[in-house]
Amino acid sequence: MPKTILRLKISNSRSLLLFTVTTLLIFTSAAFGDENQSLFHLKDLKDPGSLAVKLQDTRAVISQHIAAQLSAETQQLVAKYDGISNPSAELQKALLDDLNRLLQVGPLYDADGFTDIELSEPTKELLTQNPKSGETLIRLNRRLLADAYPYELTSLTEKHTAEDSKGIEKCKENLRRIQQAVEKYRNATNNDPQWLSELVPEYLDKKDLLCPADTTNGKSGVLTDGAEDPTLPCSYLYEFRPSQKSNRKMILTHEGDMLPFVRCEHHLLNLSVGGKLYRNGPQREIYKGKMKVAVARIDASGNLYTQLKAQLGEEYLKSQEGKDLLKQLQGSLPSSTASIQQQQMSLIGKPMPNMRWTDLSGKPVELETFQSEFILLNIFPITSDTCGPKLQRLEKLLKNYDVSQLQVVGVSTDDSAEAIETFKEKYGLLMPIWMGQNIQIQISADNGTTKSQAQLTTFLLDRELIIKDMVIDFDPDILSQKVKQFVESKD
């Protein structure tokens, strides 16, 4: 009998032990279940290739902040990624593991690191709680990363479906083929194509110019005005087309191989000069789609801040771009009465700044005196070797337009009336050419530096002097075709 009782006691002890262990496992699972759900899973890497490319580009403040916290092994894999092929399983796993580690080790937010990132309201709300550990910290860090890389990582509440990326793999394959075709074209001609259609058929099949998500099949008018390929239907925005080539090449000196030269507006996908594929995003201006500009007229004798505030707005001046612009102009304000500064706001649709012009006798003149429906205003230095022939060709192409419909006028940045008369006679120009002493056209790069633009800059203005279009270093044939979209010829 005692043996029996002893066996019963042992049996009960084992049952109690098993019950205790099982209970602990259940509570442990419950405690960490939410945290596991908040971590990234492989399916949450919407575009790991684009993420790796952006982590390579540490000129983006956020990428510099995040990349520095990756393990040495992951940093090495990211550095080796070519930017255009499908990322390896090893790279994807390394990114996934490191991102999940970052979610848990501590607060990821840093005011300087996230300076260019607009945080969502749920993220801001979590930030106010200032979590230091646990599930709330993981959720906050997850949201921070999704805000920084919205097209690469899913947020906690986002449901990523196959429909979201419909056709993107085929689109990426098209862009890979375009990249290969451009490389072959460059090797053969030592130049970039004027349009992507020049690659067909020798280097590229014309079907590769059509994005599968483009329901118009490359129909003209879908892209930016003046950006439609003149030869073939094309879904892709070619940034090195003739009207943009000079501008882009200037930016290229600052951006290097990250500067996009082909964009898919349907998938918000960019192909860079260096053959890298990445999605749009908030991290840097070159990631964001169309480059935009702003116009400001600066009088050197007046208060700089007051002038910029009146023209660009106080909110803009409080932004980092505005602060950089103000600092830059304070350090290098020309003694001119006016300058045109390109920044991050839209120029098209804005009034032309009321600048001071004089005719060759020194008398003040104004654009308002013209009664034409449209004015083609060309600002240039007569010392340039290319401006004269371009203006000469342009006048020939536009000779059949009535002045009541279109008035072409030139403004020289040089102040010698005699030299301007010689210039007009040399190229047989009929257009009036005014003097705009000390007018500067400047291009502002993302790194805050500014270069004077010594090339021909053209504005198409309507009767109210609203800017309808702007072209730097135009191609006469292409510009004349663009004018036809606005003005009817006498022919």
C-alpha positions as CSV (number, residue, x, y, z in Angstrom):
1,M,0.0,0.0,0.0
2,P,2.7,2.5,0.8
3,K,4.4,1.8,-2.5
4,T,1.2,2.5,-4.3
5,I,0.8,5.8,-2.5
6,L,4.4,6.7,-3.3
7,R,3.8,6.0,-7.0
8,L,0.7,8.2,-6.9
9,K,2.7,11.1,-5.4
10,I,5.4,10.8,-8.0
11,S,2.7,10.7,-10.8
12,N,1.1,13.8,-9.3
13,S,4.4,15.7,-9.1
14,R,5.1,14.9,-12.8
15,S,1.6,16.1,-13.7
16,L,2.2,19.3,-11.8
17,L,5.6,19.8,-13.4
18,L,4.1,19.3,-16.9
19,F,1.2,21.6,-16.1
20,T,3.6,24.3,-14.9
21,V,5.9,24.1,-18.0
22,T,2.9,24.1,-20.3
23,T,1.4,27.1,-18.5
24,L,4.7,29.0,-18.8
25,L,5.0,28.3,-22.5
26,I,1.4,29.6,-23.0
27,F,2.1,32.8,-21.1
28,T,5.4,33.2,-22.9
29,S,3.8,32.8,-26.3
30,A,1.0,35.2,-25.4
31,A,3.6,37.8,-24.2
32,F,5.7,37.7,-27.4
33,G,2.9,36.8,-29.9
34,D,2.1,40.5,-30.6
35,E,5.8,41.3,-31.0
36,N,6.3,38.6,-33.5
37,Q,3.3,39.9,-35.5
38,S,4.9,43.3,-35.6
39,L,8.2,42.1,-37.0
40,F,8.8,42.1,-40.8
41,H,8.2,39.0,-42.8
42,L,9.7,38.2,-46.2
43,K,6.4,39.2,-47.9
44,D,6.7,42.7,-46.2
45,L,9.8,43.4,-48.4
46,K,7.8,44.9,-51.3
47,D,10.9,45.8,-53.3
48,P,14.2,44.6,-51.6
49,G,16.2,45.6,-54.7
50,S,15.1,49.2,-54.5
51,L,15.7,49.1,-50.7
52,A,19.3,47.9,-51.3
53,V,19.9,50.6,-53.9
54,K,18.7,53.3,-51.6
55,L,20.8,52.0,-48.7
56,Q,23.8,52.3,-51.0
57,D,23.0,55.9,-51.6
58,T,24.1,57.4,-48.3
59,R,23.7,61.0,-49.6
60,A,20.1,60.4,-48.5
61,V,20.3,61.3,-44.8
62,I,17.8,58.5,-43.7
63,S,19.8,55.9,-45.6
64,Q,23.0,57.1,-44.0
65,H,21.3,56.7,-40.7
66,I,19.9,53.2,-41.3
67,A,22.8,51.7,-43.3
68,A,25.3,52.6,-40.5
69,Q,23.3,50.4,-38.1
70,L,23.3,47.3,-40.4
71,S,25.7,44.4,-39.6
72,A,29.0,44.3,-41.4
73,E,27.9,41.3,-43.3
74,T,24.7,43.0,-44.6
75,Q,26.5,46.1,-45.5
76,Q,28.9,44.1,-47.6
77,L,26.0,42.3,-49.4
78,V,24.3,45.7,-50.0
79,A,27.5,47.2,-51.4
80,K,28.0,44.2,-53.8
81,Y,24.4,44.4,-55.2
82,D,24.5,45.6,-58.8
83,G,21.2,47.5,-58.5
84,I,19.4,46.0,-61.4
85,S,19.2,42.2,-61.1
86,N,16.8,40.4,-58.8
87,P,18.3,40.5,-55.3
88,S,19.7,37.2,-54.1
89,A,17.9,35.2,-51.3
90,E,21.0,35.8,-49.2
91,L,20.7,39.5,-49.5
92,Q,16.9,39.5,-48.8
93,K,17.4,37.3,-45.7
94,A,20.2,39.5,-44.4
95,L,18.0,42.7,-44.9
96,L,15.1,41.0,-43.2
97,D,17.1,39.8,-40.2
98,D,18.8,43.2,-39.7
99,L,15.6,45.2,-40.0
100,N,14.0,43.0,-37.4
101,R,17.0,43.4,-35.2
102,L,16.7,47.2,-35.5
103,L,13.0,47.1,-34.6
104,Q,13.9,45.5,-31.2
105,V,17.3,46.9,-30.1
106,G,16.1,50.4,-29.2
107,P,14.5,53.6,-30.4
108,L,15.2,54.1,-34.1
109,Y,14.0,57.7,-34.4
110,D,16.5,60.4,-34.6
111,A,15.5,63.9,-35.6
112,D,18.5,64.5,-37.8
113,G,18.2,61.0,-39.4
114,F,14.6,61.5,-40.3
115,T,14.9,65.2,-41.2
116,D,13.5,64.7,-44.8
117,I,10.9,62.1,-43.9
118,E,7.2,63.2,-43.5
119,L,5.9,61.0,-40.7
120,S,2.4,59.6,-40.7
121,E,-0.1,60.5,-38.0
122,P,0.0,57.0,-36.3
123,T,3.8,57.3,-36.2
124,K,3.7,60.7,-34.6
125,E,1.2,59.4,-32.0
126,L,3.5,56.5,-31.1
127,L,6.4,58.9,-30.9
128,T,4.6,60.9,-28.2
129,Q,4.6,57.7,-26.0
130,N,8.4,57.6,-26.2
131,P,8.6,53.8,-25.8
132,K,12.0,52.4,-24.9
133,S,11.3,48.7,-25.3
134,G,8.6,46.1,-25.9
135,E,5.9,45.7,-28.4
136,T,5.1,49.5,-28.6
137,L,8.7,50.2,-29.5
138,I,8.7,47.6,-32.3
139,R,5.5,49.0,-33.7
140,L,7.0,52.5,-33.7
141,N,10.2,51.5,-35.4
142,R,8.2,49.5,-38.0
143,R,6.2,52.5,-38.8
144,L,9.3,54.7,-39.0
145,L,10.9,52.4,-41.5
146,A,7.7,52.2,-43.6
147,D,7.4,56.0,-43.6
148,A,11.0,56.3,-44.8
149,Y,10.7,53.5,-47.5
150,P,7.0,53.4,-48.4
151,Y,7.5,51.6,-51.7
152,E,10.0,49.1,-50.3
153,L,8.4,48.1,-47.0
154,T,4.9,47.5,-45.8
155,S,3.5,49.3,-42.8
156,L,1.7,47.5,-40.0
157,T,-1.8,48.3,-41.3
158,E,-0.9,48.0,-45.0
159,K,-2.1,45.0,-46.9
160,H,0.2,44.4,-49.8
161,T,-1.5,42.4,-52.6
162,A,-0.3,41.1,-56.0
163,E,-2.5,43.8,-57.6
164,D,-0.3,46.5,-56.1
165,S,2.7,45.4,-58.2
166,K,0.8,44.2,-61.2
167,G,3.1,44.1,-64.2
168,I,6.1,45.6,-62.3
169,E,8.4,42.6,-62.9
170,K,7.7,42.9,-66.7
171,C,8.3,46.6,-66.4
172,K,11.6,46.0,-64.7
173,E,12.6,43.6,-67.4
174,N,11.7,46.3,-70.0
175,L,13.9,48.8,-68.2
176,R,16.8,46.3,-68.0
177,R,16.6,45.8,-71.7
178,I,16.5,49.6,-72.3
179,Q,19.6,49.9,-70.1
180,Q,21.4,47.3,-72.2
181,A,20.3,48.9,-75.4
182,V,21.5,52.4,-74.3
183,E,24.8,50.9,-73.3
184,K,25.2,49.4,-76.8
185,Y,24.1,52.7,-78.4
186,R,26.6,54.6,-76.3
187,N,29.4,52.2,-77.3
188,A,28.5,52.5,-81.0
189,T,27.9,56.3,-81.1
190,N,29.7,57.7,-78.1
191,N,26.5,59.6,-77.2
192,D,23.1,59.2,-75.6
193,P,20.0,58.7,-77.9
194,Q,17.9,61.8,-78.5
195,W,14.8,59.6,-77.8
196,L,14.3,56.0,-76.7
197,S,12.8,55.2,-80.1
198,E,16.3,55.7,-81.6
199,L,17.2,52.3,-80.0
200,V,14.6,50.5,-82.2
201,P,15.0,48.2,-84.0
202,E,18.8,47.8,-83.9
203,Y,19.2,47.6,-80.1
204,L,15.7,47.2,-78.8
205,D,12.3,45.7,-79.7
206,K,9.6,48.4,-79.8
207,K,7.3,46.4,-77.5
208,D,9.9,47.0,-74.7
209,L,8.9,50.7,-74.8
210,L,5.4,49.8,-73.4
211,C,4.8,49.3,-69.7
212,P,2.2,46.5,-69.0
213,A,0.4,48.9,-66.6
214,D,0.0,51.6,-69.3
215,T,-3.6,51.2,-70.4
216,T,-3.1,53.8,-73.2
217,N,-0.3,51.8,-74.8
218,G,2.1,54.7,-75.0
219,K,-0.5,57.2,-76.3
220,S,0.8,60.8,-76.8
221,G,-0.2,63.3,-74.1
222,V,0.0,60.9,-71.2
223,L,3.5,62.0,-70.2
224,T,4.7,65.5,-69.4
225,D,4.1,68.1,-72.2
226,G,6.8,67.9,-74.7
227,A,8.1,64.5,-73.4
228,E,6.2,62.2,-75.8
229,D,8.5,60.2,-78.1
230,P,8.0,61.7,-81.6
231,T,8.5,58.4,-83.4
232,L,7.0,55.5,-81.5
233,P,4.4,54.9,-78.7
234,C,6.4,54.9,-75.4
235,S,5.2,54.5,-71.8
236,Y,8.4,55.7,-70.3
237,L,9.5,59.2,-69.5
238,Y,13.0,59.8,-71.0
239,E,14.8,62.5,-69.0
240,F,17.7,63.0,-71.4
241,R,15.4,64.1,-74.3
242,P,16.7,67.1,-76.2
243,S,14.9,69.8,-74.2
244,Q,16.2,68.4,-70.9
245,K,19.7,67.1,-71.9
246,S,21.8,70.1,-70.9
247,N,19.9,70.5,-67.6
248,R,20.3,66.9,-66.7
249,K,24.0,66.8,-67.6
250,M,24.6,69.6,-65.2
251,I,22.8,67.8,-62.4
252,L,24.7,64.6,-63.4
253,T,27.9,66.1,-62.1
254,H,26.4,66.2,-58.6
255,E,24.2,63.1,-58.7
256,G,26.5,60.7,-60.6
257,D,25.1,57.2,-61.3
258,M,22.0,57.7,-59.2
259,L,20.4,60.3,-61.5
260,P,17.4,58.8,-63.2
261,F,17.3,58.9,-67.0
262,V,14.2,56.7,-67.6
263,R,11.1,56.8,-65.4
264,C,7.9,54.7,-65.2
265,E,5.2,56.9,-63.9
266,H,2.8,53.9,-63.6
267,H,5.0,51.9,-61.2
268,L,6.9,54.9,-59.7
269,L,10.0,53.2,-60.9
270,N,13.3,54.8,-61.9
271,L,16.2,53.6,-64.0
272,S,19.4,55.5,-63.1
273,V,22.3,56.6,-65.4
274,G,24.4,53.9,-63.6
275,G,21.8,51.2,-64.5
276,K,20.2,50.9,-61.1
277,L,16.4,50.4,-60.5
278,Y,14.7,52.0,-57.6
279,R,11.2,53.2,-56.6
280,N,10.1,56.8,-56.0
281,G,10.3,57.9,-52.4
282,P,10.7,60.8,-49.9
283,Q,14.4,60.4,-49.2
284,R,15.9,62.6,-51.9
285,E,14.6,64.9,-54.7
286,I,16.0,62.8,-57.5
287,Y,13.8,59.9,-56.2
288,K,10.6,61.9,-56.5
289,G,9.5,62.0,-60.1
290,K,9.5,65.2,-62.1
291,M,12.1,67.8,-61.1
292,K,10.4,71.1,-60.2
293,V,11.5,74.7,-60.0
294,A,10.6,78.0,-58.4
295,V,11.1,81.6,-59.6
296,A,12.1,84.4,-57.3
297,R,13.1,88.0,-58.2
298,I,15.8,89.3,-55.9
299,D,16.7,93.0,-55.6
300,A,20.1,93.3,-54.0
301,S,19.2,96.6,-52.4
302,G,16.2,95.2,-50.5
303,N,15.7,92.8,-47.6
304,L,16.4,89.3,-48.8
305,Y,14.2,87.4,-46.4
306,T,11.2,89.7,-46.9
307,Q,11.5,89.4,-50.7
308,L,11.7,85.6,-50.6
309,K,8.9,85.4,-48.1
310,A,6.6,87.5,-50.3
311,Q,7.3,85.4,-53.4
312,L,7.8,81.8,-52.1
313,G,6.0,81.9,-48.8
314,E,7.0,81.7,-45.1
315,E,6.4,77.9,-44.9
316,Y,8.9,77.3,-47.8
317,L,11.5,79.4,-46.1
318,K,11.1,77.4,-42.9
319,S,11.8,74.2,-44.8
320,Q,15.4,72.9,-45.2
321,E,15.3,73.8,-48.9
322,G,14.3,77.3,-48.0
323,K,16.9,77.7,-45.3
324,D,19.6,76.4,-47.7
325,L,18.4,78.9,-50.4
326,L,18.5,81.8,-48.0
327,K,21.9,80.9,-46.7
328,Q,23.2,80.4,-50.2
329,L,21.9,83.8,-51.4
330,Q,23.2,85.6,-48.3
331,G,26.6,84.3,-49.1
332,S,26.7,85.0,-52.8
333,L,24.0,87.6,-53.6
334,P,25.0,89.2,-56.9
335,S,25.0,93.0,-57.3
336,S,22.3,92.4,-59.9
337,T,18.8,93.7,-59.8
338,A,17.4,90.3,-60.6
339,S,18.1,86.6,-60.7
340,I,16.1,83.5,-61.4
341,Q,16.6,80.8,-58.9
342,Q,15.5,77.2,-59.6
343,Q,14.4,75.2,-56.5
344,Q,11.7,72.7,-55.6
345,M,8.4,74.4,-56.6
346,S,6.5,74.4,-59.9
347,L,7.4,77.2,-62.3
348,I,4.9,76.3,-65.0
349,G,1.7,78.3,-64.5
350,K,3.4,81.1,-62.5
351,P,3.7,84.7,-63.7
352,M,7.0,85.8,-65.2
353,P,8.9,87.9,-62.7
354,N,8.7,91.6,-63.6
355,M,12.3,92.2,-64.6
356,R,13.9,95.3,-65.9
357,W,14.8,95.4,-69.5
358,T,16.1,98.1,-71.8
359,D,16.3,98.5,-75.5
360,L,19.6,99.0,-77.3
361,S,19.3,102.8,-76.8
362,G,19.0,102.3,-73.0
363,K,15.2,103.1,-72.8
364,P,13.1,100.9,-70.4
365,V,10.9,98.3,-72.2
366,E,8.3,95.9,-71.0
367,L,6.8,92.6,-72.2
368,E,3.4,94.0,-71.6
369,T,3.7,96.2,-74.7
370,F,3.4,93.2,-76.9
371,Q,-0.2,92.4,-78.0
372,S,0.6,88.8,-79.1
373,E,-1.3,85.8,-77.8
374,F,2.1,84.2,-77.0
375,I,5.6,85.5,-76.4
376,L,8.7,83.4,-76.8
377,L,11.3,85.0,-74.5
378,N,14.9,83.9,-75.0
379,I,17.6,84.9,-72.4
380,F,21.2,84.2,-73.4
381,P,24.8,85.5,-73.5
382,I,25.8,86.6,-77.0
383,T,29.3,85.3,-76.2
384,S,28.0,81.7,-76.5
385,D,28.9,79.9,-79.8
386,T,25.7,78.0,-79.9
387,C,23.0,80.6,-79.2
388,G,23.3,82.4,-82.5
389,P,22.8,79.4,-84.8
390,K,19.9,78.1,-82.6
391,L,18.1,81.4,-82.7
392,Q,18.7,81.7,-86.4
393,R,17.2,78.3,-87.1
394,L,14.3,79.0,-84.7
395,E,13.4,82.2,-86.6
396,K,13.4,80.3,-89.9
397,L,11.0,77.6,-88.5
398,L,8.7,80.3,-87.0
399,K,8.6,82.7,-89.9
400,N,5.0,81.8,-90.9
401,Y,3.6,82.9,-87.5
402,D,1.7,86.2,-87.4
403,V,3.1,88.6,-84.7
404,S,-0.5,88.9,-83.4
405,Q,-0.2,85.2,-82.5
406,L,3.5,84.9,-81.6
407,Q,6.2,87.4,-80.8
408,V,9.8,86.2,-80.4
409,V,12.1,88.4,-78.4
410,G,15.6,88.0,-77.1
411,V,17.3,89.3,-74.0
412,S,21.1,89.5,-73.9
413,T,22.8,89.2,-70.5
414,D,25.6,91.3,-72.0
415,D,25.4,95.1,-71.7
416,S,27.1,96.2,-75.0
417,A,24.6,97.5,-77.5
418,E,27.2,97.5,-80.2
419,A,28.1,93.9,-79.6
420,I,24.4,92.9,-79.7
421,E,23.9,94.8,-83.0
422,T,26.9,92.9,-84.4
423,F,25.5,89.6,-83.1
424,K,22.1,90.3,-84.8
425,E,23.8,91.2,-88.1
426,K,26.0,88.1,-88.0
427,Y,23.1,85.7,-87.7
428,G,20.5,87.8,-89.6
429,L,18.1,87.9,-86.7
430,L,14.9,90.0,-87.0
431,M,13.7,89.6,-83.4
432,P,14.1,92.5,-81.1
433,I,17.0,91.9,-78.6
434,W,16.9,93.8,-75.4
435,M,19.5,94.2,-72.7
436,G,19.0,92.6,-69.3
437,Q,22.1,93.7,-67.5
438,N,23.2,91.5,-64.5
439,I,20.4,89.0,-65.1
440,Q,21.5,85.6,-63.9
441,I,20.0,82.2,-64.6
442,Q,21.1,79.7,-62.0
443,I,20.6,76.0,-61.4
444,S,20.6,74.8,-57.8
445,A,21.8,71.3,-57.1
446,D,20.6,69.1,-54.3
447,N,23.8,69.6,-52.4
448,G,23.1,73.3,-52.1
449,T,25.7,74.5,-54.6
450,T,24.7,76.8,-57.4
451,K,26.1,77.1,-60.9
452,S,25.4,80.0,-63.3
453,Q,23.6,78.9,-66.4
454,A,25.4,80.4,-69.3
455,Q,23.2,78.8,-71.9
456,L,20.1,79.8,-73.8
457,T,17.0,79.7,-71.6
458,T,13.6,80.1,-73.2
459,F,10.2,80.9,-71.7
460,L,6.9,80.5,-73.5
461,L,4.4,83.1,-72.1
462,D,0.8,83.7,-72.8
463,R,-0.9,87.2,-73.1
464,E,-1.0,87.5,-69.3
465,L,2.7,86.6,-69.1
466,I,2.0,83.3,-67.4
467,I,4.8,80.8,-68.0
468,K,3.4,78.0,-70.2
469,D,6.7,76.2,-70.6
470,M,10.4,76.6,-70.0
471,V,13.3,75.1,-72.0
472,I,17.1,75.2,-71.4
473,D,19.3,75.1,-74.5
474,F,16.5,74.2,-76.8
475,D,16.6,72.1,-80.0
476,P,15.0,74.5,-82.6
477,D,13.1,71.8,-84.4
478,I,11.6,70.3,-81.2
479,L,10.8,73.8,-79.8
480,S,9.0,74.8,-83.0
481,Q,6.9,71.7,-82.7
482,K,6.1,72.5,-79.1
483,V,5.0,76.0,-80.1
484,K,2.6,74.5,-82.6
485,Q,0.7,73.0,-79.7
486,F,-0.1,76.5,-78.5
487,V,-0.1,78.7,-81.6
488,E,-1.6,78.3,-85.1
489,S,0.6,79.1,-88.1
490,K,-0.6,81.1,-91.1
491,D,0.0,78.0,-93.2
